[in-house]
Amino acid sequence: VNQAFANWVQLPQDQIYGRTPFEVLAPGVASFLRPVLERAHGGEHVEYERVDTSVSGEERWVHGRVAPDFDADGQLRGIYCTEYDIHDLKATEQALAAREEQLRLFNDNIPEPIVYVGEDGRYEFVNESFLRLVGLTRDQVVGKTTDEVLGSELAAALTPRRDRSDNHTPVIYERSLIDASGRERWIRVRCVPDLRFDGTAKGEYVVGHDITDLKQAQDELAARSGTRRAIMDGVPAPVAYIDREERCLYVNRTFLQFFGLTQEQSSAMRLRDVVGHAIYQSAQAMLTRALDGESTAFDRLVQGTNGVRRWMTIRVVPDAAQSGEVHGAFVLMNDIHGLKQAQEALRDSEAELRLIMDNVPARVSSIDRDYKYRVVNRHNEEWLGESRNAITGRHIAEVVGNERANQLGPLLDRVLQGETVTTERELIQPDGELRWEA
């Protein structure tokens, strides 16, 4: 177990070794993980998501992976278990979901294959990533059927899954295919039906995510020993081990693939040469702190091979012996490009929503279940004589006064119970005057 796990269960590492997970974990977590571990003992790779409670009592979403470890004879020796925090991603997804009916974001520059297939089975939209995957031009794809683009064999294999999506059920599946360069690629595909107001499907959104490296890492990790090198090669993210002279003693396969290097090239380089001058300047202070025994993390836009630029959370973790001596540092680059794009989309959608609200010729506001302002338009600013930044997050009684809040309270209670309320009544104004409002 690593130190992060020991901190999580609030036990020293030497008090964890030799005990079962069910003796160490909290009862609720152990109950959740028992069937997951049983599946892994049966030889299955398992991924899951759950809500975890931190030491401070905060609830956060985490994503877990469990992979069996087999010896050369195919006998199970144990299982690898990892979890990482995805709470920010979950929160962003939930915020975006609330605005899906207001805005449709379809960005042709997203570096993942995205297509839209009409109800007649013909492509109506494809992005550049999909075109590169199949090695065709837009004119050769748009307006054609899946049989004409993918071939009858692959299209036939996908038909049962598409039929499920046509029945209004989102479908997620994984499949291997040969791309335009002849390379076998594993793709995780999500199919989501596009529904009319009457509930019938008028088409289907299909988004693919290349998990080739993840599949390779899972296969290799299950077949190799539990050494540091095997673990690093099994991590589906760029990982490097740096010594105190900032030499790259080892980098994993994903690291080599992302930066377009060979193992021989990386072993002769220092970190500055591998990741570039700009990233090194940002990371130097963090690396120094890690070599002093402190774990650090920061977000940066990292440029890889062929001009690829991805947002990464870069974590620098000291490799400390029990004596406290630090021999080097692990550098882990976790891809958060999708999260950054989702956050940017959320900011854009909020800006567009604010623009729409500001042009409505009436006072418009959004109030949450705690009776606090979340969004106000410019007419509210003018009426209250305060900026929206000063209003947002405050309780309505604090902003409009107790008397008006008490007048509105019963109406807001009904709305928060799911009722749409329309009324006309005399309400107190900020200047103390009573006026009729609808």
N, C-alpha and C positions, 0 to 999 in steps of 0.2 A: 504494500500500500504506500501511496505517496503522502507527503506532509499535508496536502490539502484535504485528503480523506481523514487523516488523523484529527485535523482541526475540526472537521465537520462532525465527527462522532464524539469529539471532546475526550479523546483518549490518547496516551502516548503510543507510538508505533509498537513498542515492545509488549504492550498489553493487548494488542490486536492480533499479532501473529499467532497462529495455531488455533484460533477460535473461529467458529462458523459465523457467517454474516448475520444469522438470526440471533446470535448471542451479542453481537456488537451493535446492530442497527436498532433504531426505535421500532416498536411493535408495528406501527402503521406502515412504515417503509418496508420492513421485513415482510409483512403480509402482501404488499404490492409486488415485491421483487421475487417472491417464492415461485410463482408460475413462470416468470421470465427466466430464472436460473434453471428451472427444470427443463425448459425448452432448450437452453444452451447446453445443458448436460446431455441432451439428446442429439447434439450435433448441429443445432440450428443457430444461425446468426440472428440476433434479436435487437431491434431498435424500439425505443419507447419515449414517451414524453409524460411528465408528471409534474405536479405542484409540490415543491419542497419547502420546508420551513427551516430558515437559517438559524444560527445560534442566537441571533438577536430577536427571533420570533417573526421575522418578515417572511411572507410567502412569495416564492418566485418559481417560475417555470424552468425546468431543466430537461435536457435531451440526453438520453442514455444509449450506449451501445454495449452489447454483450456478445463476445465472440469465443467459440471453443478453441482450445489449443491442443492439437493432435501431435503425437510423436511420429517417427518414420514408419511405424507399423500401423498407423491409423488409430492408435489407442488414445483416448482422452486423458490428458495430463492435468487439465485445469481450464479455467476460463478467464479471459480478460474482461474487465468491466470499467467503463469510463462514463462520466457525466460532465456536461458543461452547461452553463447558464444561457438560456434563450429567452429570458424574461422580456428584455427590451424588444426583441423581434416579435414576441407574442403581443405585447402592448401596441406595437405599431400596426400589426395585422388587424387587431381589433378596431383601432381607430380608423384604418382605411376601409374596413368592411362597412362602417356606418356611413361612408360617403360614396359607396359604389354606385348607388342609384343617382347621384348628382353628377359624378364625373367618371368617364371611362378613359383609363390611361393605357395607351397602346404605343409603346415607344419602339421604333424600328431599330434603335441602337442598343437595346438590351442584348447582352452577349449570350443569350440562351435561345434555342429554337422556339419560335412562337408562330402558330398558324391559327387561322379561323376557317373552319369548314362549314359551308352552308348545308341546309337540310337536304339538298340534292347530292351531297357528297363531293362537291367541288370546292376547291380552294378559293376563298375570297380575299384572304390576306396572308402573306408570309413575310417574315423579317429576314434580314441579311444573314443571320446566323443559320437559319434553316436552309437558305439557298447554298451556303458554303457546305453544309452537311451533305446535301444531296448532289452538289456539283451541277446545278442548273441555274438558268437565269429566271428572273421574275416572270417574263413572258412565257417561259416554258412550263410554269407551274400554275399561275393564277388562271382560273377558269377550267382547269383540268381536274379529273377525278383522282382519288387516291390510288386506284389501280394504275392509271396512266403515269403517275409520278413515282410511286413506290414499287410498282410491280404487283402483279396479281397475288403472288405468294405472301408477301408481307402484308398487303392490304387485307387479304383473307384472314391472316392470323390476328389482325387487329379488329375485325368485324364484331366478334362477341363483346369486346370491351366497348366499342363505339355504340353498340346497341344498348348497353347498360347506361351509357351517358345520355343517349336519346331518351331514355326513360326517366330523365331528370335526376339521375344519381351521379354525382361526381365520381370519377374513376381514377385511381392512381395505380400504375403498374411499372415494371422495369423490363427492359428488353434490350438484347444485343442486336446490333446491325453493323453493316459494313459501310463506312462513309465514302465520300467521293475519292479519297486518296487510297482506298483499299484497306484502311485500318479498321479493326473491330472496335466498336464503341458501345459502352453500356449507357443507356439513357433511362432516367426516371421520368415518366410522363404523367402529367395530370390533365385530365379531360373534364371540362366543366361546361354543362349545357347553357346556352343562351336562350332564355325563356321569354315568350311573349306575355302580354298582360293576362291572357286566358290560360296560361300554364303550359301551352304547347311549345316545343323546342323549335326555334328557327335556325339554329346552328350550334356550333360547338367550338369553344376555345381549347386549344391544345398547347401546353407549355412543356418543354423538355429541359432536363438538367443532366449534364454530362457527369456521370458517376463512375466513369471508367477507372480513374485513379483509386476511388474508394473501393470498388470491386477488387482491383488488383491488390490493394493493401489488405483487405479482409482475407483474400485467399492466401497471400503470402504469410500473413500473421498467424493463421491457423496451422501452417506447415512448418514454422520455424521455432527455434528455442526462445526462451524468455529472456534473452540478453537485451542489453540496452539498444544494440544496433537493430535487432529484430523489431523491438517495440517502436523505435523511431521510423523504421521503414513502413510499419503498419499504420502510422498516423496519417490520415488523409489530409494533411496540411504541411506546408513547408516547415521543416525543423532543422536547426543547425546546432552543433556543439562547438562553443568557442572557448579557447583556453585563455590564460591570463595575458598572453601576448597578442590576443585577438586573432589568432590563427584559427581557421576552420578545420578542426580535427576530423569532423564528420558532418555530412549533411545527408538528409534522406532523399529518396527518389523523387518525392513530390517537389522538394526544393530544387533539385536539378532540373526537373521538367519545367517548373515555372520560370526559372532564370536562364534556361537553355544552356546548361553546363554539363560537363562530364564529371565523374567523381575525381578523376585525375586533375582536372583543371581546378576544381574547388579546393583540393587539398593543398595546392600551391599558392592559394590566395589568402589574403586577410579579409576581414569582414568588409572593409571599405571597398575593396576591389570587386567583391561579389555583389553587394546590394547597391552600389553606386554612392557617389559623394554626398548627394542631398540626403539620402536616407541615413547614411552614416553620421552626418552632422546632427541629425535629429536624435539618433539612437545613442550617440557616444556617452552622453551624461547618464542615460538609463543603464547602459552596459557597465559603466564604472560603478554605479550604485549596486548593480547585481553582483559584481565581483567583490564588493564590500559586504555582501550577504543579504541584500535587500531585493525582493521581487518587485518588478515594475511592469507597467503596461501603458501603451499609447497607441493611437490610431493614426495611420498614414496611408496615403495613396502610393502604392508600390508599383513600379514598372518592371514587368517581366520580359520574357523573350517575345520577339515579333511585335514590339510596341504595345503589348497588353498592359493595361493599367487597372489594378484592382485595389479597392479599399481593404486594408488589413488591420486587425488588432494585433499588435506585436507585443508579445509577452517575453520578458527576459527574466529567467529564473536561475538563481545560483545553484551550482552543483557543490553542495557543502558536505563534508565528511562529518561523522559523529563528533569529532573533535572541534568542529566549527570552522576548520580550514576550508576555504573555497578554492576548488581546483579549476573551475571554469564556469560557464553559464550556458544554459539551454535557451535558444531563441526560437519561439513558436509563432508562426504567422497564421492567424485564423481569419479566413475570408469572411468579411462582413459587407461585401459589395451589395448584396441583395437588401440588407438592412439599410444601408446608406441610401440606396435608391428609393426604398419604401419611405424613409424619413423625408427625403426630398419631395416625393410625391405627396406625402401628407402635408408638408408645408405649402406646396403649390395648391392643393385642394382647399386648405384653410384660407389661403389668400384669395382664391376665387370665390369661396363662399362669403368672405368678408366683403368683397367687392359687390357681390349680388345684394347682400343685406344693406350695404350703405346706399344703394340706389333704390331701395324700396322706400316710398314716400310715407313712412310711418316708423314709430319706434319698434325695433325688433331686438329681442334678446333671447339667449339660451340659458336656462337655469338648471343645474344638476339636482340630484336627489337630496343633496344637503342644503338646498335652497341658496346656492352660491352661484353668482354670475360666471358663465364660461365664455360667452360671446355677446357683445353688444355692438349695435351699429352707431353711425355718427350722429343720428338723430337723438339717441340716448345720451351721447356725450354732450350735445348742445342743451338738452333738456335738464340734465343733472349738473352741468357745469363742471364736469370732471372728464379726464381722459379715460379711454377704455383700459389702458394699462392700470390706472388707479382703481378702476371698478372691478376688473376681472379678478375672480377668486374671493371676493368679499360676499358676506351674507346680505340678502336683500334688505333686511332690517337695518343693517349698518349703512347701506347706501341710500335707501329711500325713506328711512325712519320707521319706527315701530308702528305708528298709526296706519300708514299705508300697507306695511307688511302684514298687519293683522287683518286689514280689509282683503288683501289678496290671498292670505293663507288658505282659507277654505277652498278657493278656486284651484290653487296649485295642488292641494291635496288630492282633489278629484282628478286633475290631469295626470299626476304621478301614479294614480290607480288605473290609468289607461283610458280615461274618458276625454273626449274632445269637448271643450267648454266654450260657448259663445255667450256673451252677456253684455249688457249696458248698465253702468252704475256710476254713481257719483263718488269720486275718489279724491283724496287729499293730494295736493301738488307740493313740489319742493318748497314753494313760497308760502305754504299754509292755506292756500285758496282751495275750495272745493270745486271740481269741474267734472262734468259728465264725460265718460270715456267708453268707447266700445272695445 
